[in-house]
Amino acid sequence: MKSIRKAVIVDGVRTPFLDSGGAYSQLMTYELGGKAIAGLVSKTGLDANRVNMVTMGTVLHEIETSNVARESMLSAGLPATIPAYTTSMAGLSASVGFANLCDMIALGRIEVGIAAGVESFSDIPIRYSQKIRRAAMKVRQDSSAKNILKNLASLRPADLKPEMPTGTDFTTRKTMGVCAEQMVRKFKVSREDCDAFTVRSHQLAIEALNKGHFDGTIIPVQVPGFKHPITLDNTPRADSNIQKLSTMRTIFSKSGVITAAGSSRFTDGSAALLVTSEKAAHDMGLQPLAEVVDYQLAAVKSLEEEMLLGPAVSIPALLARNKLSMNDIDVWELHEAFAAQVLVNIACMARSEFADEYYGGVVPGELPVEKLNTWGGSLSLGNPFAATGIRLLTTAARRLHVEKKKYAVVSSCAGGGLGAAILIKNTETNT
């Protein structure tokens, strides 16, 4: 067994994030994924022959490209000799692929990896009903006229209706929005605070764009039929304000707090990140942005009332293992599935009753909101599920350098009551 090696984040890129049904509708998911990988190779000047492994997370799986990681890397022009595999862990899909690569590097299995994520709501898998699928398989096994007629006779008009993906949790049969409202009822956050957090996300995203924080990170994407490359997200709203949001109706519960504005929108996009051993980065003449220190995967106890509490159950364990406090972390990047979900997670980590249940009575403390998602978040930048995890990691690493801080924590919730927290460290400062 080789000694543990440091895994480092060299750089990351993403495509512009676009509302679903837009320009990316012409691309299959693997093509969109390939754009980010090709952009990463181009930006870093990476010799693609040095890559040992590619992972790509996705949530909405296209059956024709079941290993979308492989198809994406091939479409990006990477050598066919590089192995690639697809990871799936709901909204943590890309994050767990990233963690896999870090473990491989730490154990000396690989030196250079690409962690990516892709999602296209414009190309979702739509199925026939289960009755039609079963009948089709029976006909495939026996294509005689008698068997075909027998199976056709067993079908009803309602069976012909296509099955659209619903986004509901399989176990609870509830959408993430309904689950988030249940969290609100249990842990209490206000509509006013949710609206304010939503406006904040859009304002910070616009500010970050204007300051050039995303320059070089968002790669141009040429789409067939479009004269010019797509270069910017179309998701941030410069006109977002409290007055406008306060008039919006809630969408999951009449007595709830979540509006369409306070929910991350279905978005198309992909992202890719270069992670290597410290030595490999040095050998290739690349300056890493951050060292990967540790990560924590976790899950909640109650799917009914705690579905999206992934950050609240993963962050404290990560900090405790590394003997760090909330105040030791200066860069926070949390996925904003809903404004209410972020606020509930923050509130839970500061409450003694939640600490008694999950942390043995030790209260993690207040997460400093002024250090959270200061370049905008999923509410403003959009949420192409698996690509979001890579965006969060790239932003956290870049923020460490811009703000000259030491530690960053990236955390996400996910369907199924799952959560992840990742700790990274600036490679250039000891402050």
GUGUPA-246266 format. One line per field, with one value per residue (C-alpha): x, y, z. Coordinates in nm, 2 decimals. Each point is the difference from the previous one (the first is absolute). Example, Ala and Ser with C-alpha at 12.3 -4.5 7.8 and 13.67 -1.06 7.14 Angstrom:
<atoms>
u <- 1.23, 0.14 $
v <- -0.45, 0.34 $
w <- 0.78, -0.07 $
</atoms>
This chain:
<atoms>
u <- 0.00, 0.14, 0.00, -0.29, 0.05, -0.16, -0.27, -0.02, -0.25, 0.17, -0.28, -0.36, -0.23, -0.37, -0.22, -0.24, -0.30, -0.33, -0.36, -0.13, -0.17, 0.25, 0.31, 0.13, -0.32, 0.18, 0.28, -0.02, 0.12, 0.33, 0.08, -0.07, 0.23, 0.27, 0.00, 0.11, 0.27, 0.14, 0.00, 0.19, 0.27, 0.03, 0.01, 0.26, 0.21, -0.02, 0.16, -0.30, 0.23, 0.08, -0.36, -0.05, -0.37, -0.31, -0.31, -0.33, -0.30, -0.36, -0.35, -0.22, 0.15, -0.04, -0.02, 0.18, 0.31, -0.03, 0.37, -0.02, 0.35, 0.15, -0.20, 0.07, 0.38, 0.01, -0.21, 0.25, 0.28, 0.18, 0.19, -0.22, 0.26, -0.12, -0.26, -0.31, -0.30, -0.33, -0.10, -0.35, -0.09, -0.28, 0.12, 0.33, 0.08, 0.30, 0.12, 0.03, 0.19, 0.24, 0.04, 0.08, 0.27, 0.15, 0.01, 0.17, 0.26, 0.06, 0.06, 0.23, -0.24, -0.01, 0.18, -0.23, -0.38, -0.29, -0.32, -0.30, -0.37, -0.27, -0.38, -0.24, -0.37, -0.05, 0.07, -0.17, -0.07, -0.38, -0.12, -0.31, -0.21, 0.12, -0.29, 0.12, 0.36, -0.09, -0.22, 0.28, 0.24, -0.24, -0.04, 0.37, 0.03, -0.29, -0.08, -0.28, -0.32, -0.19, 0.22, 0.00, -0.38, -0.01, 0.22, -0.17, -0.33, 0.14, 0.06, -0.23, 0.00, 0.14, 0.31, 0.10, 0.07, 0.37, 0.16, 0.18, 0.27, -0.16, 0.29, -0.17, 0.19, -0.07, -0.04, -0.21, -0.17, 0.04, 0.18, 0.30, -0.21, -0.27, 0.28, 0.16, -0.33, -0.02, 0.34, -0.12, -0.30, 0.23, 0.29, -0.17, 0.14, -0.20, -0.12, 0.17, 0.34, -0.04, -0.08, 0.30, 0.23, -0.12, 0.06, 0.34, 0.09, -0.09, 0.17, 0.33, -0.01, -0.04, 0.28, 0.23, -0.06, 0.07, 0.32, 0.12, 0.01, -0.13, 0.24, 0.18, -0.23, -0.30, 0.11, -0.17, -0.22, -0.08, -0.33, -0.10, -0.24, 0.13, 0.21, 0.19, 0.13, -0.20, 0.22, -0.22, -0.25, -0.36, -0.11, 0.10, -0.27, 0.13, -0.36, -0.05, -0.13, -0.20, -0.31, -0.04, 0.07, -0.24, -0.29, 0.07, -0.21, 0.14, 0.01, 0.01, -0.22, -0.25, 0.12, 0.37, 0.29, 0.14, -0.07, 0.13, 0.27, 0.11, 0.06, 0.29, -0.11, 0.04, 0.31, 0.22, 0.38, 0.32, 0.32, 0.34, 0.28, 0.36, 0.12, 0.36, 0.26, 0.22, 0.30, -0.18, -0.12, 0.37, 0.13, -0.25, 0.08, -0.35, -0.07, -0.27, -0.28, -0.07, 0.10, -0.28, 0.01, -0.30, -0.36, -0.31, -0.30, -0.31, -0.37, -0.29, -0.22, -0.34, -0.08, -0.33, 0.12, 0.37, 0.04, 0.23, 0.20, 0.31, 0.23, -0.12, 0.09, 0.32, 0.18, 0.03, 0.15, 0.25, 0.10, 0.03, 0.22, 0.24, -0.02, -0.14, -0.28, -0.25, 0.22, 0.30, -0.17, 0.00, -0.14, -0.34, -0.17, -0.34, -0.23, -0.32, -0.28, -0.24, 0.06, -0.20, 0.22, 0.32, -0.15, -0.13, 0.34, 0.17, -0.25, 0.02, 0.38, -0.04, -0.28, 0.07, -0.30, 0.14, 0.35, -0.14, -0.15, 0.29, 0.32, -0.01, -0.09, 0.28, -0.14, 0.20, -0.10, -0.11, 0.11, 0.11, -0.24, 0.23, 0.25, -0.26, -0.04, 0.14, 0.01, -0.36, -0.15, -0.23, -0.30, 0.15, 0.25, -0.23, 0.02, 0.10, 0.00, 0.33, 0.18, -0.07, 0.23, 0.30, -0.10, 0.00, 0.35, 0.14, -0.15, 0.12, 0.36, 0.00, -0.15, 0.29, 0.25, -0.19, -0.08, 0.34, -0.16, 0.11, -0.30, -0.32, -0.29, -0.22, -0.33, -0.32, -0.32, -0.15, -0.31, -0.03, 0.10, 0.37, 0.27, 0.37, 0.25, 0.35, 0.29, 0.26, 0.31, 0.16, 0.34, 0.15, -0.07, 0.04, -0.21 $
v <- 0.00, 0.34, 0.29, 0.25, 0.27, 0.35, 0.05, 0.36, 0.19, 0.16, 0.18, -0.04, 0.13, -0.02, 0.08, 0.29, -0.12, 0.05, -0.05, -0.33, 0.01, 0.24, -0.01, -0.33, -0.18, -0.10, -0.18, -0.35, -0.01, -0.16, 0.28, 0.26, -0.19, -0.02, 0.38, 0.05, -0.27, 0.14, 0.35, -0.12, -0.16, 0.31, 0.25, -0.19, -0.11, -0.35, -0.28, -0.23, -0.30, 0.07, -0.06, -0.33, 0.01, 0.20, 0.00, 0.18, 0.03, 0.02, -0.04, -0.02, -0.30, -0.04, -0.37, 0.03, 0.13, -0.18, 0.07, 0.37, 0.06, -0.22, 0.15, 0.35, -0.04, -0.16, 0.28, 0.24, -0.16, -0.18, -0.32, -0.32, -0.16, 0.21, -0.19, 0.19, -0.07, 0.17, 0.07, 0.04, 0.12, 0.24, 0.36, -0.13, -0.20, 0.22, 0.05, -0.37, -0.05, 0.28, -0.17, -0.33, 0.16, 0.16, -0.34, -0.16, 0.27, -0.03, -0.37, 0.04, -0.17, 0.29, 0.34, 0.20, 0.00, 0.20, 0.03, 0.12, 0.04, 0.05, 0.05, 0.07, 0.06, 0.07, -0.36, -0.20, -0.37, -0.05, -0.36, -0.19, -0.15, -0.32, -0.20, 0.10, -0.08, -0.34, -0.07, 0.11, -0.25, -0.28, 0.08, 0.01, -0.35, -0.12, 0.20, -0.22, 0.17, -0.19, 0.14, 0.35, 0.01, -0.15, 0.27, 0.28, -0.12, 0.03, 0.38, 0.28, 0.36, 0.13, -0.23, 0.21, 0.31, 0.07, 0.00, 0.33, 0.02, 0.17, 0.08, -0.17, -0.20, -0.37, -0.09, 0.29, 0.07, 0.37, 0.27, 0.18, 0.32, -0.18, -0.15, 0.35, 0.14, -0.28, 0.11, 0.35, -0.10, -0.20, 0.25, 0.33, 0.26, 0.29, 0.10, 0.34, -0.16, -0.24, 0.29, 0.20, -0.29, -0.05, 0.37, -0.02, -0.30, 0.19, 0.32, -0.18, -0.20, 0.32, 0.17, -0.30, 0.01, 0.37, -0.03, -0.28, -0.27, -0.25, 0.11, -0.31, -0.23, 0.02, -0.14, 0.11, -0.27, -0.01, -0.16, -0.10, 0.25, 0.29, 0.26, 0.09, -0.21, 0.01, 0.17, 0.09, -0.15, 0.12, -0.08, 0.30, 0.27, 0.35, 0.12, -0.23, 0.19, -0.05, 0.19, -0.23, -0.32, 0.09, -0.01, -0.35, -0.29, -0.31, -0.31, -0.30, 0.10, 0.29, 0.06, -0.06, 0.23, -0.13, 0.18, -0.06, 0.27, -0.17, -0.33, -0.09, -0.03, -0.30, 0.09, -0.16, 0.01, -0.19, 0.05, -0.16, 0.02, -0.11, -0.18, -0.14, -0.11, 0.29, -0.15, -0.04, 0.36, 0.11, -0.23, 0.14, 0.36, 0.06, 0.21, -0.15, 0.21, -0.21, -0.31, -0.25, -0.06, -0.23, -0.07, -0.14, -0.18, -0.02, -0.07, 0.12, -0.20, 0.12, 0.02, 0.16, 0.31, 0.01, -0.09, 0.29, 0.04, -0.15, 0.29, 0.00, -0.36, -0.01, 0.33, -0.04, -0.35, 0.12, 0.30, -0.22, -0.26, 0.28, 0.19, 0.31, 0.23, 0.20, 0.31, -0.18, -0.01, 0.32, -0.12, -0.18, -0.14, -0.17, -0.11, 0.21, -0.25, 0.24, 0.31, -0.17, -0.31, 0.21, 0.20, -0.32, -0.16, 0.30, 0.02, -0.37, 0.01, 0.27, -0.17, -0.21, -0.24, -0.09, -0.04, -0.23, -0.23, 0.00, 0.13, -0.13, 0.34, 0.19, 0.31, 0.07, 0.37, 0.27, -0.03, 0.36, 0.10, 0.29, -0.27, -0.21, -0.02, 0.35, -0.05, -0.11, -0.34, -0.25, 0.23, 0.25, -0.21, -0.29, -0.36, -0.26, -0.26, -0.19, 0.30, 0.21, -0.20, 0.07, 0.37, 0.02, -0.15, 0.22, 0.31, -0.08, -0.06, 0.32, 0.20, -0.13, 0.17, 0.32, 0.05, -0.14, -0.23, -0.34, -0.24, -0.05, -0.24, -0.11, -0.17, -0.13, -0.16, -0.27, -0.20, -0.31, 0.20, 0.00, 0.26, 0.07, 0.24, 0.05, 0.18, 0.17, 0.21, 0.29, -0.12, 0.35, 0.14, -0.10, 0.28 $
w <- 0.00, -0.10, 0.24, 0.00, -0.26, -0.01, -0.26, -0.13, -0.21, -0.29, -0.17, -0.11, -0.28, -0.09, -0.29, 0.04, 0.20, -0.20, 0.09, -0.14, -0.34, -0.14, -0.22, 0.14, -0.11, -0.32, 0.19, 0.15, 0.36, -0.08, -0.26, 0.27, 0.24, -0.26, -0.04, 0.36, -0.02, -0.32, 0.15, 0.31, -0.21, -0.22, 0.29, 0.21, -0.30, 0.14, -0.20, -0.02, -0.01, 0.36, 0.12, 0.18, 0.07, -0.07, 0.22, -0.09, 0.22, -0.14, 0.14, -0.31, -0.18, -0.37, -0.08, -0.33, 0.18, 0.33, 0.07, -0.09, 0.14, -0.27, -0.28, 0.12, 0.02, -0.34, -0.15, 0.16, -0.19, 0.29, -0.08, 0.00, 0.23, 0.30, 0.21, 0.10, 0.22, 0.09, 0.36, 0.14, 0.35, -0.07, 0.03, 0.13, -0.31, -0.12, 0.36, 0.07, -0.33, 0.10, 0.34, -0.17, -0.21, 0.31, 0.17, -0.30, 0.00, 0.38, -0.04, -0.30, -0.24, -0.24, -0.04, -0.21, -0.02, -0.14, 0.21, -0.19, 0.02, -0.26, -0.01, -0.27, 0.08, -0.37, -0.08, 0.28, -0.03, -0.06, 0.03, -0.10, 0.28, 0.17, -0.16, -0.35, 0.09, 0.12, -0.30, -0.23, 0.17, -0.04, -0.37, -0.04, 0.15, -0.22, -0.31, -0.13, -0.11, 0.27, 0.28, -0.14, 0.00, 0.35, 0.14, -0.19, 0.14, 0.36, -0.04, 0.07, -0.14, 0.33, -0.04, -0.31, 0.21, 0.02, 0.35, 0.06, 0.27, 0.30, 0.23, 0.29, 0.26, -0.06, 0.37, 0.12, -0.33, 0.07, -0.20, 0.14, 0.03, 0.21, 0.22, 0.04, 0.12, 0.26, 0.12, 0.03, 0.21, 0.23, 0.03, -0.07, -0.25, -0.12, -0.35, 0.04, 0.07, -0.30, -0.23, 0.13, -0.05, -0.36, -0.09, 0.16, -0.22, -0.32, 0.11, 0.09, -0.33, -0.20, 0.20, -0.05, -0.38, -0.01, 0.20, -0.24, 0.26, -0.25, -0.28, -0.14, 0.20, -0.23, -0.34, -0.32, -0.16, -0.37, -0.07, -0.35, -0.16, 0.22, -0.17, 0.31, 0.29, 0.33, 0.26, 0.29, 0.24, -0.06, 0.35, 0.23, 0.03, 0.04, 0.07, 0.30, 0.30, 0.32, -0.13, -0.30, 0.19, 0.28, -0.24, -0.13, 0.10, 0.17, -0.22, 0.23, 0.29, 0.03, 0.36, -0.10, -0.08, -0.33, -0.32, -0.35, 0.05, 0.32, -0.18, -0.22, -0.36, -0.23, -0.19, -0.27, 0.04, 0.06, 0.20, 0.03, 0.24, -0.01, 0.31, 0.02, 0.25, 0.13, -0.18, -0.33, 0.00, 0.07, -0.28, -0.25, 0.10, 0.13, 0.31, 0.21, 0.15, 0.31, 0.19, 0.07, 0.37, 0.08, -0.08, 0.18, -0.14, 0.22, 0.01, 0.21, 0.24, -0.12, -0.37, 0.08, 0.19, -0.06, -0.37, -0.10, 0.32, -0.16, 0.09, 0.36, 0.05, -0.20, 0.08, 0.38, -0.04, -0.25, 0.22, 0.31, -0.16, -0.12, 0.34, -0.17, 0.11, -0.21, 0.05, -0.15, -0.34, -0.20, -0.33, 0.00, -0.31, 0.06, -0.26, -0.01, -0.09, 0.17, 0.20, 0.28, -0.01, 0.05, 0.29, 0.17, -0.02, 0.14, 0.28, 0.09, 0.05, 0.26, 0.20, 0.31, -0.06, -0.35, 0.15, 0.27, -0.28, -0.24, 0.17, 0.35, 0.14, -0.15, -0.18, -0.32, 0.01, -0.24, -0.36, -0.09, -0.28, -0.11, -0.11, -0.18, -0.38, -0.05, -0.38, -0.02, 0.03, -0.16, 0.04, -0.23, -0.21, -0.06, 0.10, -0.26, 0.27, -0.04, -0.15, 0.31, 0.22, -0.23, -0.02, 0.38, 0.03, -0.27, 0.15, 0.35, -0.13, -0.19, 0.29, 0.22, -0.23, -0.06, 0.37, 0.11, 0.26, 0.13, 0.02, -0.20, 0.05, -0.28, 0.09, -0.17, 0.09, -0.23, -0.06, 0.22, 0.30, -0.10, 0.07, -0.06, 0.13, -0.15, 0.17, -0.22, 0.08, -0.18, -0.14, 0.02, 0.35, 0.36, 0.14 $
</atoms>
